[in-house]
């Protein structure tokens, strides 16, 4: 398989697959995970789960921003 064809296919999927609803969903999931992290942090025995929820929220936000940026730059 040609590398250029793979890159072109990936660019097409990123540009045409990233919609406003996907970005809204990722940011909403990020906010929900961040809220879950704050609720779990209020309970002393849930520090590991709170840290995981916070890392998940950060990952969702970074993914949404990266998809938006790539879609904007490549589109």
ChimeraX commands (.cxc) that place a marker at each C-alpha (Angstrom):
marker #1 position 0.00,0.00,0.00 radius 0.5
marker #1 position 1.27,3.44,-0.89 radius 0.5
marker #1 position 2.06,5.77,2.04 radius 0.5
marker #1 position 0.67,8.80,0.20 radius 0.5
marker #1 position -2.65,7.03,-0.34 radius 0.5
marker #1 position -2.82,6.16,3.37 radius 0.5
marker #1 position -2.11,9.75,4.37 radius 0.5
marker #1 position -4.69,11.06,1.93 radius 0.5
marker #1 position -7.26,8.60,3.27 radius 0.5
marker #1 position -6.49,9.64,6.87 radius 0.5
marker #1 position -6.79,13.33,5.99 radius 0.5
marker #1 position -10.12,12.70,4.25 radius 0.5
marker #1 position -11.49,10.82,7.26 radius 0.5
marker #1 position -10.34,13.50,9.72 radius 0.5
marker #1 position -11.68,16.40,7.68 radius 0.5
marker #1 position -15.01,14.82,6.72 radius 0.5
marker #1 position -15.53,12.78,9.88 radius 0.5
marker #1 position -15.08,15.60,12.36 radius 0.5
marker #1 position -18.42,17.27,12.86 radius 0.5
marker #1 position -19.66,19.86,15.28 radius 0.5
marker #1 position -21.62,17.20,17.15 radius 0.5
marker #1 position -18.49,15.11,17.72 radius 0.5
marker #1 position -16.66,18.12,19.15 radius 0.5
marker #1 position -19.64,19.04,21.35 radius 0.5
marker #1 position -19.85,15.45,22.61 radius 0.5
marker #1 position -16.13,15.32,23.42 radius 0.5
marker #1 position -16.22,18.63,25.29 radius 0.5
marker #1 position -19.39,17.55,27.17 radius 0.5
marker #1 position -17.73,14.26,28.12 radius 0.5
marker #1 position -14.70,16.24,29.26 radius 0.5
marker #1 position -16.84,18.47,31.48 radius 0.5
marker #1 position -18.71,15.48,32.89 radius 0.5
marker #1 position -15.45,13.69,33.69 radius 0.5
marker #1 position -14.05,16.82,35.32 radius 0.5
marker #1 position -17.22,17.11,37.46 radius 0.5
marker #1 position -16.94,13.44,38.39 radius 0.5
marker #1 position -13.33,14.02,39.42 radius 0.5
marker #1 position -14.37,16.86,41.72 radius 0.5
marker #1 position -17.15,14.76,43.28 radius 0.5
marker #1 position -14.83,11.80,43.80 radius 0.5
marker #1 position -12.13,14.04,45.25 radius 0.5
marker #1 position -14.61,15.14,47.89 radius 0.5
marker #1 position -14.65,11.54,49.14 radius 0.5
marker #1 position -11.32,10.77,50.75 radius 0.5
marker #1 position -11.27,7.10,49.75 radius 0.5
marker #1 position -11.66,7.85,46.01 radius 0.5
marker #1 position -8.38,9.57,45.17 radius 0.5
marker #1 position -7.31,7.08,42.48 radius 0.5
marker #1 position -10.69,7.23,40.73 radius 0.5
marker #1 position -10.69,11.04,40.90 radius 0.5
marker #1 position -7.23,11.18,39.33 radius 0.5
marker #1 position -8.34,8.81,36.56 radius 0.5
marker #1 position -11.48,10.88,35.87 radius 0.5
marker #1 position -9.37,14.04,35.73 radius 0.5
marker #1 position -6.90,12.44,33.29 radius 0.5
marker #1 position -9.83,11.26,31.17 radius 0.5
marker #1 position -11.28,14.77,31.09 radius 0.5
marker #1 position -7.95,16.19,29.96 radius 0.5
marker #1 position -7.59,13.50,27.28 radius 0.5
marker #1 position -11.09,14.22,25.90 radius 0.5
marker #1 position -10.39,17.95,25.78 radius 0.5
marker #1 position -7.04,17.44,24.03 radius 0.5
marker #1 position -8.61,15.02,21.53 radius 0.5
marker #1 position -11.43,17.46,20.72 radius 0.5
marker #1 position -8.99,20.33,20.29 radius 0.5
marker #1 position -6.63,18.24,18.15 radius 0.5
marker #1 position -9.46,17.05,15.89 radius 0.5
marker #1 position -10.77,20.59,15.50 radius 0.5
marker #1 position -7.29,21.93,14.73 radius 0.5
marker #1 position -6.50,19.19,12.21 radius 0.5
marker #1 position -9.88,19.58,10.55 radius 0.5
marker #1 position -9.34,23.33,10.29 radius 0.5
marker #1 position -5.76,23.08,9.04 radius 0.5
marker #1 position -6.34,20.27,6.54 radius 0.5
marker #1 position -9.79,21.36,5.40 radius 0.5
marker link #1:1,2 radius 0.2
marker link #1:2,3 radius 0.2
marker link #1:3,4 radius 0.2
marker link #1:4,5 radius 0.2
marker link #1:5,6 radius 0.2
marker link #1:6,7 radius 0.2
marker link #1:7,8 radius 0.2
marker link #1:8,9 radius 0.2
marker link #1:9,10 radius 0.2
marker link #1:10,11 radius 0.2
marker link #1:11,12 radius 0.2
marker link #1:12,13 radius 0.2
marker link #1:13,14 radius 0.2
marker link #1:14,15 radius 0.2
marker link #1:15,16 radius 0.2
marker link #1:16,17 radius 0.2
marker link #1:17,18 radius 0.2
marker link #1:18,19 radius 0.2
marker link #1:19,20 radius 0.2
marker link #1:20,21 radius 0.2
marker link #1:21,22 radius 0.2
marker link #1:22,23 radius 0.2
marker link #1:23,24 radius 0.2
marker link #1:24,25 radius 0.2
marker link #1:25,26 radius 0.2
marker link #1:26,27 radius 0.2
marker link #1:27,28 radius 0.2
marker link #1:28,29 radius 0.2
marker link #1:29,30 radius 0.2
marker link #1:30,31 radius 0.2
marker link #1:31,32 radius 0.2
marker link #1:32,33 radius 0.2
marker link #1:33,34 radius 0.2
marker link #1:34,35 radius 0.2
marker link #1:35,36 radius 0.2
marker link #1:36,37 radius 0.2
marker link #1:37,38 radius 0.2
marker link #1:38,39 radius 0.2
marker link #1:39,40 radius 0.2
marker link #1:40,41 radius 0.2
marker link #1:41,42 radius 0.2
marker link #1:42,43 radius 0.2
marker link #1:43,44 radius 0.2
marker link #1:44,45 radius 0.2
marker link #1:45,46 radius 0.2
marker link #1:46,47 radius 0.2
marker link #1:47,48 radius 0.2
marker link #1:48,49 radius 0.2
marker link #1:49,50 radius 0.2
marker link #1:50,51 radius 0.2
marker link #1:51,52 radius 0.2
marker link #1:52,53 radius 0.2
marker link #1:53,54 radius 0.2
marker link #1:54,55 radius 0.2
marker link #1:55,56 radius 0.2
marker link #1:56,57 radius 0.2
marker link #1:57,58 radius 0.2
marker link #1:58,59 radius 0.2
marker link #1:59,60 radius 0.2
marker link #1:60,61 radius 0.2
marker link #1:61,62 radius 0.2
marker link #1:62,63 radius 0.2
marker link #1:63,64 radius 0.2
marker link #1:64,65 radius 0.2
marker link #1:65,66 radius 0.2
marker link #1:66,67 radius 0.2
marker link #1:67,68 radius 0.2
marker link #1:68,69 radius 0.2
marker link #1:69,70 radius 0.2
marker link #1:70,71 radius 0.2
marker link #1:71,72 radius 0.2
marker link #1:72,73 radius 0.2
marker link #1:73,74 radius 0.2
marker link #1:74,75 radius 0.2
view
